Amino acid sequence: MWELTEDSHNKGARWEEEFASMSESRGLFVCSSKSRADLLVNGKQVQCKNIDADEEGWIDISNRMPVKSNGGFRGYLASEVDVLALRHRGDVYLIPAEYITNSDGAITRYVRINSILKFVDAWAVFDFDYVAPAVAKQARLFEE
């Protein structure tokens, strides 16, 4: 089990370095983050994920390890991430956090590939005047 985790960690670290280089080559300012995010890119907190596996069109983007600062919550809070830089089978998805945040203020655990296609190579997410597309969220039955 540890070998799989270590390989996944190394794969993620390589993607983080590659994403930083890709960002810099586009003239974006990149530095390491002091928060849970992996990088700061043009002032935005970026979490990098390199995940090739999917199950029937769904990708698990959750954190695999419990986080002490979040009381053991394994996921990411929207306050900790502005952009998810997801590489999935060679494609780069740059997804604004508000697009994948649930009603509890946490980043969803899974994303559906079909729902994030509009974010392939969406480098405009790092523009200072960028506005994320509206998200249609289902209202709760008895919510006013």
Backbone torsions as a table, in degrees:
resi	resn	phi	psi	omega
1	MET	NA	-46.1	-178.3
2	TRP	-59.4	-37.2	179.6
3	GLU	-61.5	-39.7	178.1
4	LEU	-65.1	-42.5	179.2
5	THR	-63.7	-44.6	-179.6
6	GLU	-63.4	-42.8	178.2
7	ASP	-62.2	-42.1	178.4
8	SER	-63.2	-41.5	178.7
9	HIS	-62.2	-46.7	179.7
10	ASN	-63.6	-40.5	177.8
11	LYS	-60.9	-43.1	178.1
12	GLY	-65.0	-40.9	179.2
13	ALA	-64.5	-39.3	177.6
14	ARG	-64.5	-41.4	179.0
15	TRP	-65.0	-40.4	178.2
16	GLU	-58.9	-46.0	178.1
17	GLU	-64.0	-43.6	-179.9
18	GLU	-64.9	-41.0	179.3
19	PHE	-65.0	-39.5	176.9
20	ALA	-60.1	-43.6	178.3
21	SER	-64.7	-42.4	178.2
22	MET	-60.9	-41.3	-179.7
23	SER	-66.1	-47.0	179.5
24	GLU	-61.7	-38.1	-179.8
25	SER	-66.1	-17.9	176.6
26	ARG	-95.1	7.6	177.5
27	GLY	81.7	15.5	179.8
28	LEU	-88.3	147.0	177.8
29	PHE	-80.6	126.4	-176.8
30	VAL	-127.7	134.4	171.8
31	CYS	-150.3	166.6	179.0
32	SER	-73.3	158.4	-178.1
33	SER	-105.4	147.6	176.6
34	LYS	-96.0	-0.8	178.9
35	SER	-102.5	-163.9	178.5
36	ARG	-70.8	-20.5	178.4
37	ALA	-64.9	153.8	-179.9
38	ASP	-77.2	-40.4	-174.7
39	LEU	-141.7	160.7	165.6
40	LEU	-109.5	124.2	179.4
41	VAL	-125.2	116.0	-175.1
42	ASN	50.4	38.1	177.4
43	GLY	82.2	-0.2	-179.8
44	LYS	-100.3	138.7	179.0
45	GLN	-76.5	121.8	-175.6
46	VAL	-117.4	128.4	172.5
47	GLN	-103.6	122.7	-178.2
48	CYS	-97.7	131.1	177.2
49	LYS	-134.5	132.6	176.3
50	ASN	-119.8	100.0	-173.0
51	ILE	-130.5	116.4	178.4
52	ASP	-91.0	-25.9	-176.2
53	ALA	-77.0	145.0	168.8
54	ASP	-147.8	158.6	179.2
55	GLU	-124.6	107.6	-180.0
56	GLU	53.0	42.5	176.7
57	GLY	88.4	2.4	178.7
58	TRP	-109.3	138.0	178.2
59	ILE	-114.1	129.2	177.6
60	ASP	-84.4	110.9	-178.4
61	ILE	-105.7	7.9	-176.9
62	SER	-72.0	159.5	175.3
63	ASN	-74.8	135.9	-176.3
64	ARG	-81.6	-18.8	-174.5
65	MET	-114.3	141.9	176.0
66	PRO	-62.8	149.2	-178.0
67	VAL	-117.8	119.8	-178.2
68	LYS	-58.1	-40.2	-176.5
69	SER	-65.7	-18.3	179.9
70	ASN	-110.8	24.2	178.4
71	GLY	62.5	32.1	178.6
72	GLY	89.1	-2.7	177.7
73	PHE	-65.5	128.8	-174.3
74	ARG	-85.3	-20.8	-177.1
75	GLY	-82.5	-164.8	179.0
76	TYR	-117.8	141.4	174.4
77	LEU	-88.2	147.6	-179.8
78	ALA	-59.5	-27.4	178.6
79	SER	-71.6	-13.9	-178.4
80	GLU	-97.4	-14.5	-173.2
81	VAL	-139.0	132.8	173.3
82	ASP	-99.8	-35.4	-176.3
83	VAL	-140.0	136.2	171.4
84	LEU	-98.8	118.8	175.5
85	ALA	-98.8	96.1	-174.8
86	LEU	-104.6	124.1	170.1
87	ARG	-104.6	123.0	179.9
88	HIS	-131.9	111.7	178.8
89	ARG	51.0	44.8	174.1
90	GLY	91.9	-17.9	177.8
91	ASP	-89.8	146.3	178.6
92	VAL	-109.3	119.8	177.9
93	TYR	-107.5	126.4	178.0
94	LEU	-113.7	95.7	-168.3
95	ILE	-105.5	121.7	176.0
96	PRO	-66.2	138.7	-175.6
97	ALA	-58.5	-36.9	-177.6
98	GLU	-63.5	-20.1	178.9
99	TYR	-76.4	-23.8	-176.9
100	ILE	-122.7	26.5	178.8
101	THR	-98.3	133.9	178.5
102	ASN	-87.5	179.5	-175.4
103	SER	-67.7	-15.2	178.1
104	ASP	-89.0	1.1	179.6
105	GLY	84.3	15.0	178.6
106	ALA	-110.6	151.4	174.4
107	ILE	-69.7	134.7	-179.5
108	THR	-59.1	153.1	-178.3
109	ARG	-77.2	-32.9	-177.8
110	TYR	-125.0	147.4	170.8
111	VAL	-123.9	144.2	178.0
112	ARG	-90.8	127.1	-176.6
113	ILE	-53.8	-45.6	-178.7
114	ASN	-59.7	-28.6	-177.1
115	SER	-82.9	-12.8	-177.5
116	ILE	-112.7	6.8	-177.8
117	LEU	-57.4	-33.0	-179.8
118	LYS	-65.5	-11.0	-178.2
119	PHE	-101.8	8.1	175.7
120	VAL	-65.1	124.5	-179.6
121	ASP	51.2	39.3	-178.9
122	ALA	-86.3	62.3	-175.9
123	TRP	-63.4	-17.2	178.5
124	ALA	-62.6	-16.9	177.9
125	VAL	-58.1	-21.2	179.9
126	PHE	-94.5	0.8	174.0
127	ASP	-70.0	145.9	-176.4
128	PHE	-69.1	-24.5	-179.4
129	ASP	-102.3	16.9	-177.7
130	TYR	-67.0	136.6	174.3
131	VAL	-123.8	123.9	-178.6
132	ALA	-68.5	150.1	177.0
133	PRO	-64.5	151.3	179.8
134	ALA	-63.6	146.7	179.4
135	VAL	-111.3	126.9	176.1
136	ALA	-88.7	106.1	179.4
137	LYS	-102.8	140.3	179.3
138	GLN	-75.2	129.7	178.6
139	ALA	-77.3	152.0	176.1
140	ARG	-74.4	151.5	-171.9
141	LEU	-55.8	-45.6	-175.2
142	PHE	-106.3	20.3	-179.7
143	GLU	-86.5	137.8	179.2
144	GLU	-99.0	NA	NA
